[in-house]
Amino acid sequence: MSAKPHLSPTQLEMIAKCPEAYRRRYVEGEKIPPGIAMAIGSGFHVGAETNFRQKIESYVDLTPRQIEEAAVAGYETSIAGGISFTTDEVGQGAANVIGAAKRDLADMAFEHAKKQAPDYQPVMVEQPVKIELPGPRDLLMVIDIFDDQGRVTDFKTARKSKKQADADTSIQLTGYAAAVKALTGEAPAESRLDTVIISPKKISRQVLSTQHGDGDFVALANRINAVNGLIQSGNFPPASPGAWNCSQKWCGFFSTCRFVNSERKSLAERNDQ
Ligand code: SF4
């Protein structure tokens, strides 16, 4: 008997932005190599995970240099699996882009080690949780970290600061909170979006705090029901024309998408839009 399929917060976020992109990735199974920003995020998470896993028992952080090395190793593994470059990045030269991203990641991992890591005593790290649902798909997620103060946290890297609404409405954080409730019987005391932001001039940390409770879980369940209906229908509409994510930079399917006209594709190839 085949395993029951699942949805994840990542899938729910993708289908909310563009059902057609979801169809190509999860129905057709087309895998597009990650962009350089995603490789940075992967490396950053490896650095944090490496530290927090051992901290559950040791109660002591690894040194900033050790966390940085783990992050860079994770980044290099991600790069070795293949990267999608934008037209602009191809113009800069792949080696230059990879090198600059590696330096940025090292700086961000160092910031994580100095500013973020000391704030957390983890209880669970990269904890997979499956919530069995009555519909055709379960909900599967991996909690970054749940700590001894009852907080669930999503660590991010970014080029600019986030808005409070990004934390309040985060499907990822809502899913993590639902997972904690499923595991412990109680929703987390706090949900956090903890971001290291790098710009050409400075590197900084931004913490956005919120709470997710029963009202959010009902809304998430309604979203899952709607997504199940959409998948069942087989009709996957495209993103809104002009949406920020419907561009060569943010969508790996852009150059082959049947919903983007050929002139826009050619223009994007020339201008890297
Ligand atoms: S190019 Fe636009 S419409 Fe096509 S899959 Fe990507 S986001 Fe969706």
Boltz pocket constraint, residues with backbone or C-beta under 6 A from the ligand:
constraints:
  - pocket:
      binder: B
      contacts: [[A, 17], [A, 18], [A, 20], [A, 21], [A, 238], [A, 239], [A, 245], [A, 246], [A, 247], [A, 251], [A, 252], [A, 253], [A, 254], [A, 257], [A, 258], [A, 259], [A, 260]]
      max_distance: 6.0
